[in-house]
Amino acid sequence: MRQSGSFKKYINRDLSWIEFNRRVLEEAEDAATPLLERFQFLAIVSSNLDEFMSVRVAGLNDQRKAGYQKADFTGYSPQSLIKRIIKRTERVTKQQYRVYRDLMRMIAKEGVLLQPWEDLNEEQQDSMKSYFQDIVYPVLTPMAVDVSRPFPLVHSKELYLAVVLRKNDAAETDMSSERTFCAIVQVPSILPRTIPVPGRRNSRKQSFLLLEELIKEQIGLLFSGYETEAVHAFRVTRNSDLTLNEEGAEDLLQEIEKELRRRQRGIPVRLEVEDGIHSHALELLKDELGLEDDVYEIDGPLDLGFLSKFANMLPNLDHLRYPRVEPVYPVEFEEADNMLSVLRERDVLLYHPYESFEVVNDFILEAASDPDVLAIKMTLYRVSTGSVLVQALAKAAESGKQVTVVVEIKARFDEERNIAWARQLEKAGCHVVYGLAGLKTHAKITLVVRREGGSLRRYVHVGTGNYNENTARLYTDAGLFTCHPDIGADASALFNEMTGYSTPHDWRSFAVAPIGLKPKLFDLIDKEIAHAKAGRPARIVAKMNSLSNQSMIDKLYEASRAGVKIELIVRGVCCLCPGVPGLSENIRVVSIVDRFLEHSRILVVGGGGQDQVYISSADWMTRNLTRRIEIMCPVYDTGLSQMLLNLLQMNLHDNVKARELLANGSYVRVSNEHTPLRSQFEAADIPLWKTVAVGLENE
């Protein structure tokens, strides 16, 4: 091993993110991944990169243009970091398109062809021409660019064609730029990107044509009197971060709606162009968009995000997909007539997607129809289209119950949907609160208040993931149902703080950001340090999406130096360097990228041999600890704590999809010398973690 002096103390957050996206790309490369699922991973790489560019890189560009030169705690200034991001992103993009070409060759062997125009026979071309005339042509709008018609607004992350034209009467030898004209045509996103092509006679193959390829072939119909010299696709990514003056906004809804309209006009941060684009078109785009360095020439279709829908639309190819996982209804509630009666007897732990999210819907529906339920309070961060929860809350309000919903309308890229839900809930009579100024409400909690025998009892659901039926099938998340009096009291106090003017509460069980969560975490770590120094068992096991807060990392380093054994399961960004002698030799970090998005946040502290287990909505990032309302909730029931320990045990022993972080910031696959253990597949065997006490070994 290299000497500790050759290692940096921290890994840069944005460079760590690129490494995470590279791990997603590795899943698309992995021959063991079913072929159509590899297309899905390739699409995820594209959508991830879009968000990274429109938020993180956009922010760095703002700093650079403002002349900000101070280095962050990892040692990078905005200027030096952007250079490294561009270089690494270019490498990832080239790798992504190599994988794309490989996958297209593989899917062709299965009888699925994404064909260029010239490979279609005359009958197929005639069919596509008819499709163009009937469906595509009426929605196209050619936009000329000249002295009288300025460069149009190019929307962020939409696909366009840059068309270079010449007058029909231009002499062949006249190549002057004055005879060259440019126009832009938007590829309509309202139409399918991949068009089914009628098959050849006696062929079982499925053929498709990209929409932009069809438009290119028929582009002359849009420009009569001109000859088409070149047509190439391009795409712009703009700064998509909202700039809100929450303190000065009289109506936060209106302020956000105004900012959403500005999002499409945000400053460009990336230009993707088709490889071989005409030099005149490229110079025009770069000049009009003000971009020079952030231009990526792509050897293939722009925006591979279309591959997700493409893979889903292919019939009779289930053998190229993961076997379907059907979430089971939790056995604790399966035969119960009344969920609340179960919770009066015991707490219940859920783990999605293996256990059905329907039980959360049923919890709200049962409360909505229960005449003894007086109030329902809930936070909503990202909600699915057609949400049963929203309908249940509306039903409860219409039946006369007091329903309070804290809707986070600043949830990035879900703002419009959340605004629509907020208005629907208000119409139904719910009391809708839009969070606190300057803070995002990221906590996931529901409180049901019920009258029982002359007193009130509180029932609570706390989760690590959003109240979203769709993502609950795709993300791994934990949820706790309980009527523990301390948790119920804290839930009431939390909603009072979010909706009223209550002062910070003396929490009985919760740790709440932005004020109390970080001190609570430090206190728990300090206790483990004391145990280690006293020779008692001391360990920390934590699972999260990202770890980037410097002071949290420094506290973990302190614990490692004291002898605390620390195991971290961090799916994405990790700025901590593990395994550095004298600094972090007692810390191990693994990342699991697999079929489901690892999303749960779980913490175990050894407590000198008495494990304490918590679930949380918060990652250990600065934004979660200081700029959001987050909660961390203890799991008091020892049986449920053991279940979470079992799940972490599986993660830590994964030797199929786990990668281990090295001190230099790179990741390597965990050795597979022993019996293969794939934690997500093991977790599908619910009795294994619900009824068998596997436990975590104390070292």
HELIX and SHEET records of a PDB file:
HELIX    1   1 SER A    4  SER A    6  5                                   3    
HELIX    2   2 ARG A   13  GLU A   29  1                                  17    
HELIX    3   3 LEU A   35  GLU A   51  1                                  17    
HELIX    4   4 PHE A   52  VAL A   57  3                                   6    
HELIX    5   5 ALA A   58  LYS A   65  1                                   8    
HELIX    6   6 PRO A   78  LYS A  109  1                                  32    
HELIX    7   7 TRP A  117  ASP A  119  5                                   3    
HELIX    8   8 GLU A  122  TYR A  131  1                                  10    
HELIX    9   9 PHE A  132  VAL A  136  3                                   5    
HELIX   10  10 TYR A  137  VAL A  139  5                                   3    
HELIX   11  11 SER A  177  ARG A  179  5                                   3    
HELIX   12  12 LEU A  211  GLU A  217  1                                   7    
HELIX   13  13 ILE A  219  LEU A  222  5                                   4    
HELIX   14  14 LEU A  252  ARG A  263  1                                  12    
HELIX   15  15 SER A  279  LEU A  289  1                                  11    
HELIX   16  16 PHE A  306  ASN A  312  1                                   7    
HELIX   17  17 ASP A  318  LEU A  320  5                                   3    
HELIX   18  18 VAL A  331  GLU A  334  1                                   4    
HELIX   19  19 MET A  339  GLU A  345  1                                   7    
HELIX   20  20 GLU A  358  SER A  369  1                                  12    
HELIX   21  21 VAL A  388  GLU A  398  1                                  11    
HELIX   22  22 GLU A  415  LYS A  427  1                                  13    
HELIX   23  23 THR A  471  ARG A  473  5                                   3    
HELIX   24  24 PRO A  485  THR A  499  1                                  15    
HELIX   25  25 LEU A  517  LYS A  533  1                                  17    
HELIX   26  26 GLN A  550  ALA A  562  1                                  13    
HELIX   27  27 GLY A  607  GLY A  609  5                                   3    
HELIX   28  28 THR A  622  THR A  626  1                                   5    
HELIX   29  29 THR A  638  LEU A  652  1                                  15    
HELIX   30  30 SER A  679  ALA A  683  1                                   5    
HELIX   31  31 ILE A  686  LYS A  690  1                                   5    
SHEET    1   A 3 VAL A 112  LEU A 114  0                                        
SHEET    2   A 3 GLN A 206  LEU A 210  1                                        
SHEET    3   A 3 THR A 194  VAL A 197 -1                                        
SHEET    1   B 6 PRO A 142  VAL A 145  0                                        
SHEET    2   B 6 THR A 180  GLN A 186 -1                                        
SHEET    3   B 6 LEU A 159  LYS A 167 -1                                        
SHEET    4   B 6 TYR A 226  ARG A 238 -1                                        
SHEET    5   B 6 PRO A 268  GLU A 274 -1                                        
SHEET    6   B 6 VAL A 295  ILE A 298  1                                        
SHEET    1   C 7 VAL A 348  HIS A 352  0                                        
SHEET    2   C 7 TYR A 475  THR A 482 -1                                        
SHEET    3   C 7 SER A 455  GLY A 463 -1                                        
SHEET    4   C 7 ILE A 445  GLU A 452 -1                                        
SHEET    5   C 7 VAL A 373  LEU A 380 -1                                        
SHEET    6   C 7 GLN A 402  VAL A 407  1                                        
SHEET    7   C 7 HIS A 431  VAL A 433  1                                        
SHEET    1   D 3 VAL A 348  HIS A 352  0                                        
SHEET    2   D 3 TYR A 475  THR A 482 -1                                        
SHEET    3   D 3 LEU A 597  GLU A 598  1                                        
SHEET    1   E 3 LYS A 440  THR A 441  0                                        
SHEET    2   E 3 ARG A 628  PRO A 634  1                                        
SHEET    3   E 3 ALA A 511  ALA A 513 -1                                        
SHEET    1   F 9 LYS A 440  THR A 441  0                                        
SHEET    2   F 9 ARG A 628  PRO A 634  1                                        
SHEET    3   F 9 GLN A 612  SER A 616 -1                                        
SHEET    4   F 9 ARG A 601  VAL A 605 -1                                        
SHEET    5   F 9 ARG A 539  MET A 544 -1                                        
SHEET    6   F 9 LYS A 565  VAL A 570  1                                        
SHEET    7   F 9 ILE A 587  ILE A 592  1                                        
SHEET    8   F 9 ALA A 658  LEU A 661 -1                                        
SHEET    9   F 9 TYR A 667  ARG A 669 -1                                        
END                                                                             
